[in-house]
Amino acid sequence: MCNNDEERPEQTAGTRSASQAVDRALSILPLLARHGPSGATELARELGVHKSTVSRLLAVLEKHRLVEPAGGRGKYRLGFGIVRLAGATAAQLDIAAESRPVCARLAAELSGTVSVSVLEGGYATVVAQEPPTDRNWIGMRSPLHATAAGKVLLASFGFEALQDALDRPRQRFTDRTVVARGALLAELTRVRDRGWAVTQGEFEADLDAVAVPLRGGSGQIAGALSVSARGGLLGPADFRSVAAALTRGADAIFARLQHLSSP
C-alpha cells in the first residue's frame, strides 16, 4: 500500500522542475539590471540554458510586467512592474519611518501601544509600534474583521472589493468576534460615518483598541493608526477622545509624508 505521506517520484520531479523554473526566471531580473537590455541568446549564455527556455521565461515575466520589450531587436529590459513593487515597498518604509516619532508621543499620551498597520495580502500588517514591548507586533498580520486597524482598512474598500471581502468566511477568535455579514457591514458603515473603529476583545479576549485612517503622501488612505490596551484600560468612555487624539496624530504623520514627497 502506498503511504500518502511519502512524495511520489513524479511529484518530486515536478516540484523540482517548477522550483528550477522559478529560480531561472528570477535570475533573469538581476542580469537585466546589471547589463541593461538583453536578448534571449545573451541571457541563455549567462544562465547556461537553452535559448528556448529563456524565451519561455521571458514570456512569463512579460505577462506580469516584470520585463518588457526594448525596441524591435528581440531584447528585453526591466518592466514597470518592478517599479510598482519597489514603490509599494518604499511607501511602506516611509510610513513606518515617519510615523515612529508620532507613535511614541501618542503612546505616552494615551498610555497604550500605538501601531501603524497597512493592507497586505488581505491582512492588516503592523509596520511600526511604540513603545517596544515584550511582544513585538511588527510584521504581524491580523484579520481585517477582528481588529480596529483592520476594520478601518476594510471600510476604505470600494464596493466590489468590499463585497468580495464580505463573501469570504471569517474566523471567530473570541465570543465577541463579529462574523455575521450583516453585522459587520453595519459596523463598517459606522466606521465610515464617524471616522474611527473600535474592537473590544474581538481578536484577543483582553485586548481593546481604537483606530483611525492614515493617509499617505498622495492623500489616499494608506494604513491605519491604532492604540491598544489590555485589562479594560481602554473603555467605551474613552473611545471618542482617544479617536480624536489618534486623528491629530494621523494628520501629523500625513504632514510628514507630504513634506517627504515634496520636491
C-alpha positions in Angstrom: 0.0 0.0 0.0 1.3 3.4 -0.9 2.0 5.8 2.0 0.1 9.1 1.3 2.7 11.0 3.4 5.5 10.0 1.0 6.1 12.0 -2.1 5.7 10.1 -5.3 8.7 10.3 -7.7 6.8 12.2 -10.4 5.5 14.7 -7.8 9.1 15.3 -6.5 10.4 15.7 -10.0 7.5 18.1 -10.9 8.2 20.2 -7.8 11.9 20.3 -8.6 11.2 21.4 -12.2 8.8 24.2 -11.0 11.3 25.4 -8.5 14.1 25.4 -11.1 11.9 27.4 -13.5 11.1 30.0 -10.8 14.8 30.2 -9.9 15.8 30.7 -13.5 13.1 33.3 -14.1 14.1 35.3 -11.1 17.8 35.0 -12.1 16.9 36.9 -15.3 16.0 40.1 -13.4 19.4 40.9 -11.8 21.0 40.2 -15.2 18.8 42.8 -16.9 19.5 45.2 -14.1 23.3 44.7 -14.4 23.6 44.5 -18.2 20.6 46.6 -19.4 18.5 45.5 -22.4 19.5 41.9 -23.4 18.2 39.2 -25.8 17.3 35.6 -25.1 20.6 34.4 -26.6 22.7 36.6 -24.3 20.6 35.6 -21.2 20.7 31.9 -22.1 24.5 32.1 -22.3 24.7 33.7 -18.9 22.3 31.2 -17.3 23.8 28.2 -19.1 20.4 27.1 -20.5 18.8 26.8 -24.0 17.6 29.9 -25.7 14.0 28.4 -25.9 13.9 28.0 -22.2 14.8 31.7 -21.6 12.2 32.7 -24.2 9.5 30.9 -22.3 10.6 32.5 -19.0 10.7 36.0 -20.6 7.1 35.5 -21.8 6.0 34.7 -18.2 7.9 37.7 -16.8 6.4 39.9 -19.5 2.9 38.7 -18.6 3.5 40.0 -15.1 5.1 43.3 -16.4 8.4 42.4 -14.7 10.1 42.7 -18.1 9.2 44.5 -21.4 10.5 44.5 -24.9 13.2 47.0 -25.5 12.8 48.1 -29.1 12.3 45.8 -32.0 15.6 43.8 -31.7 14.3 40.9 -29.6 15.8 42.5 -26.5 14.2 42.9 -23.1 14.6 45.3 -20.2 13.1 45.5 -16.7 9.4 46.4 -16.8 7.2 48.8 -14.9 6.0 46.1 -12.6 9.4 46.2 -10.9 8.9 50.0 -10.3 5.4 49.3 -8.9 6.6 46.7 -6.4 9.6 48.9 -5.4 7.3 51.9 -5.0 4.9 49.9 -2.7 7.8 48.8 -0.6 9.3 52.3 -0.4 5.9 53.7 0.6 5.6 51.3 3.5 9.1 52.1 4.6 8.3 55.8 4.5 5.2 55.3 6.5 7.0 53.3 9.2 9.9 55.7 9.5 7.8 58.9 9.5 5.2 57.6 11.9 7.5 56.4 14.7 8.0 59.8 16.4 4.3 60.5 16.4 3.5 57.0 17.6 6.0 57.4 20.5 4.3 60.7 21.6 0.8 59.2 21.3 1.9 56.1 23.3 3.0 58.3 26.2 -0.2 60.4 25.9 -2.6 57.6 25.7 -0.8 55.0 27.9 -1.2 52.3 25.4 0.6 50.5 22.5 0.4 52.6 19.3 0.8 50.9 16.0 0.6 51.7 12.2 -0.8 48.9 10.0 -1.0 48.6 6.2 -3.0 46.4 4.0 -1.0 43.4 2.8 -2.4 40.2 1.2 -5.8 40.7 2.7 -4.5 41.3 6.3 -3.5 44.3 8.4 0.2 44.1 8.8 1.9 46.2 11.5 4.9 48.2 10.2 5.5 50.4 13.3 5.0 50.0 17.0 5.6 52.2 20.0 6.7 51.6 22.6 8.7 48.4 22.1 7.2 45.6 24.2 7.9 42.0 25.1 5.5 41.1 22.3 6.8 42.6 19.0 3.8 43.2 16.7 5.9 44.5 13.8 5.4 42.2 10.8 2.4 40.5 12.4 -0.6 40.1 10.2 -4.0 40.3 11.7 -7.5 39.7 10.3 -9.4 42.7 9.0 -12.8 41.8 10.6 -11.5 41.3 14.1 -9.1 44.3 14.7 -9.7 48.0 14.9 -7.0 48.7 12.3 -8.4 46.0 10.1 -11.9 47.5 10.2 -10.5 50.9 9.2 -8.8 49.3 6.2 -11.8 47.2 5.3 -14.1 50.3 5.5 -11.9 52.0 2.9 -12.6 49.3 0.3 -14.5 50.2 -2.9 -17.9 48.5 -3.4 -16.7 45.4 -5.4 -13.6 44.8 -3.2 -15.8 45.1 -0.1 -18.4 42.7 -1.4 -15.7 40.2 -2.2 -14.2 40.5 1.3 -17.6 40.1 2.9 -18.3 36.9 0.9 -15.3 35.2 2.4 -15.6 33.1 5.5 -14.5 34.7 8.8 -12.8 33.1 11.7 -14.3 33.6 15.2 -11.4 34.3 17.6 -13.5 35.1 20.7 -17.2 35.1 21.6 -17.2 38.8 20.7 -15.8 38.5 17.2 -18.2 39.9 14.6 -18.5 37.3 11.8 -22.1 37.8 10.5 -22.1 39.6 7.2 -24.9 42.0 8.0 -23.5 42.9 11.4 -20.0 43.5 10.0 -21.4 45.6 7.2 -23.4 47.7 9.6 -20.2 48.2 11.7 -18.2 49.2 8.7 -20.8 51.8 7.8 -20.4 53.3 11.3 -16.7 53.3 10.9 -17.1 55.3 7.7 -19.6 57.7 9.2 -17.6 58.6 12.4 -14.1 58.1 11.0 -12.8 55.6 13.6 -13.1 51.9 14.5 -13.0 50.0 17.8 -12.6 46.4 18.9 -13.4 45.1 22.4 -12.0 41.7 23.0 -12.7 40.6 19.4 -9.2 39.3 18.4 -7.9 38.6 21.9 -10.3 38.5 24.8 -8.5 41.0 27.0 -7.4 43.4 24.2 -9.3 46.6 23.3 -8.3 49.0 20.5 -9.2 52.2 18.7 -8.0 53.0 15.1 -8.3 55.8 12.6 -7.4 56.1 8.9 -3.9 57.1 8.0 -3.4 58.9 4.7 -0.2 58.6 2.6 1.7 61.4 0.9 -0.8 61.3 -2.0 -3.8 61.8 0.3 -5.2 58.3 -0.2 -5.8 56.0 2.8 -2.5 54.1 3.1 -2.9 52.5 6.5 -4.4 52.7 10.0 -3.1 54.3 13.2 -4.3 52.5 16.3 -3.8 52.3 20.1 -4.5 49.1 22.1 -4.5 48.3 25.8 -5.3 45.3 28.0 -7.2 44.8 31.1 -10.1 47.2 30.5 -7.7 50.3 30.5 -9.4 51.4 27.2 -13.1 51.5 27.5 -16.2 53.0 25.7 -16.0 56.2 27.7 -12.5 56.8 26.3 -13.2 55.9 22.6 -14.2 59.3 21.3 -11.4 61.3 22.9 -8.8 58.6 22.0 -10.0 58.7 18.4 -9.6 62.5 18.4 -6.0 62.2 19.6 -5.3 59.5 17.0 -6.8 61.7 14.3 -4.5 64.5 15.3 -1.6 62.1 15.2 -2.6 60.8 11.8 -2.7 64.3 10.5 0.8 64.9 11.8 2.1 61.8 10.1 0.4 62.8 6.8 2.1 66.2 7.0 5.5 64.5 7.5 4.8 62.3 4.5 3.7 65.2 2.3 6.9 67.1 3.3 8.9 64.0 2.4 7.4 63.7 -1.0 7.6 67.4 -1.9 10.3 68.4 -4.3 
